[in-house]
Amino acid sequence: MKRFAISLALGAASFGLLGASAPAPLALPDLRSIVRYSGVQLSPDGRFVAAVETRSDYVKNMPAPALVLIDVATHAKRTLTVDRPVVAAPKWSPAGDRLAFVSLDEKKKPQVFALPMNGGEAQPMTAADNGVSDYAWSPDGKRLAYVTADDPPNKKAIEAHDDGFAITQQPFTARSGVVASHIWIVGSTPKSAKRLTSGSWSVAPTSHLEWRPDGRAIAFTWNTDGSFNFWGRTRAAYADVATGAIKYFGVLGSSDPVYDARGKQAAYLAPNAVASLQMDLVYADVDGSHQRNVGARLDRSVANPIFAADGSVVCVAPDGTIWRAFALRRDGSRRVLPLGELDPEYVALATASDGSIAFSAASTNDPSEVYLLKSGARATVALTAANAVLAAHPMGTRRTIDWTSPDGIPLDAVVTEPVGFQPGKTYPLVLYIHGGPTGASTIGFDFAGVPELMAARGWLVLEPNYRGSNSLGAKGIATSLGHPASIAGRDIMDSLAIVEKRYHVDTKRIGVSGWSAGGWMTSWLITHDTRWCAAFDGAAVDSLQNVATLGDIDNYANILIQGDPWSDPAAMQRTIEESPQTYADRVTTPTLIVTDAGDQRVPTPTSYEFYHALRAAHAPVQLLIFPADGHFPTDPLHFEDVSRQWVDWFAKHFAS
């Protein structure tokens, strides 16, 4: 749920009017100035960084992305694209003479364009009828491999309106059957494109391509079919460029294979033996032999592996209340990269031949900037300061608290103190519970700015990492499986008890909130406790049966509950017991239920059911539906309105 915002000029003007006086605490309009960076890429020689810089256009109600180029030596920045509604996935050619990116063609299909760095207009590299979802330069820079969806096998029938389709792994929002995506290779002109792979299997929707340095193979993530429901169904794989034959690095559940620069080693992610929802890093030879799991010892769920110039694999992972970057070697040794308290959540780090690493990250008071870590350096250098005006606002101090669960799992939480906090003063408190549940609360600036806005209102904010969070190690996930809501609920209540001992909390003004699995925990807590002054219930997993039936992640739901409820009576019993809907008649808390009209992840009917159950129980409840598809609104105005509704709901009930 990463989003965007706009109007840096307005923020700068406001700051200028204040003169030398300190800015006021953060308010919702201030978030319109946010600039987000993504797709950071270092040029092969390490001299330039390319990135997508995104603001938000609140008049057109759409993101406003631009491809920018940053000089590493001077930090000078210039914009390379203008007025393109879509700009994504920049990638340097191996020689650094061209910069490719994804944008829309005249048919509104995403295609790859290449911009010559010595001047000139971007030229189309692909013309795929169904658009491009990922691509990669060949080692010699003469070809591109790309992923595109196949035509449906009954395309002619669909065109004749005979378009009924059979369901396999799709969510209730599906409007067509599953279609596989495959790898194609294109040369100097789009018309030269040729298919490399085919079959009912598919390149996974989250896959990225990577050529082997000798140009003879392309690594990717294989999926059973073209659906998004990939948990436990993927394999790290590679395709032979000469024949299209597929071979596998790892077992089911593996993903994200990458090669080192010499073409001697590969690495990929594989499910942890203790908890399959945690991903370990595995080294192998380029043919998949001689595998060695080096991630199990790290015991953190790593993401986005990439080989660095020194031959180690750099990846990111949540570790307690901060995301860290690790360099892991095949011999099992590791080091933590000195990123300080920067938070590169789920960001793929970019590397260069000189050993430099570039990435985008949040800090405690800044939602996004581009940073560089030079080889051997002890600290990062900020290459941008796009959110400096926002960061100048006084914000609540974010602190980490920790404790141990009854079964010995180390747990932690982030506590944000109100702006102007006074230790002896009594404050309202809001629980702001992360999703996933294999997510994590960290000290970085929140994607929607909700804790920051709450702290500016004078409230304490508690963000617990409960068992099931992916920042606590495999046992922390494993001990929650089968009973994810009840276990997490106990941990969250324990975190609240600790905060109540350390701070002066107004016990009559405690709110609970969250989105997705955070909404699930919110629903669970209001069905099991009546202390809450108010609850904000976002896209909540109120019925695990619905998620395992109507959503696009039913395999994930089955892992959480440890079985398929439709074939295993014991799993069905756990599904019922761990669903807040079962206990809806207990709710007395004033509750605002919020979701999108077309949420494919946590099906929208789930929120309707919980709403009607609370009405029947005579609980004060409102249901707010945004006319949007997806698991969280992506357009700027609805995105902003979620934050507004979230904060205003508690302001209303804390004041009453």
Secondary structure, DSSP 4 states (H G I P E B T S, - for coil): -------HHHHHHHHHHHTTSPPPPP-GGGGGG--EEEEEEE-TTSSEEEEEEEEEETTTTEEEEEEEEEETTT--EEE---S-S--EEEEE-TTSSEEEEEEE-TTS-EEEEEEETTS---EE----TT--SEEEE-TTSS-EEEEEEPPPTTHHHHHTT------SS--TT--S----EEEEEE-SSGGG-EE---SSSEE-TT---EE-TTSSEEEEEEESSSSS--TTTEEEEEEETTT--EEESS-TT-EEEEE-TTSSEEEEEEE-SS-TTSEEEEEEETTS-S-EE-HHHHTS--EEEEE-TTSPEEEEEEETTEEEEEEE-TTS-EEE---TT-B-TTPPPEE-TTS-EEEEEB-SS-S-EEEEE-TT-SS-EE---TTHHHHTS--PPEEEEEEE-TTS-EEEEEEEPPTT--TTS-EEEEEEE-STTT----SSPPTT-HHHHHHHTT-EEEEEE-TT-TTS-HHHHHTTTT-HHHHHHHHHHHHHHHHHHHS-EEEEEEEEEEETHHHHHHHHHHHH----SEEEEES----HHHHHHHSS-HHHHHHHHTS-TTT-HHHHHHHHHT-GGGGGGG--S-EEEEEEEE-TTTTHHHHHHHHHHHHHTT--EEEEEEEEESSS--SHHHHHHHHHHHHHHHHHHHH-
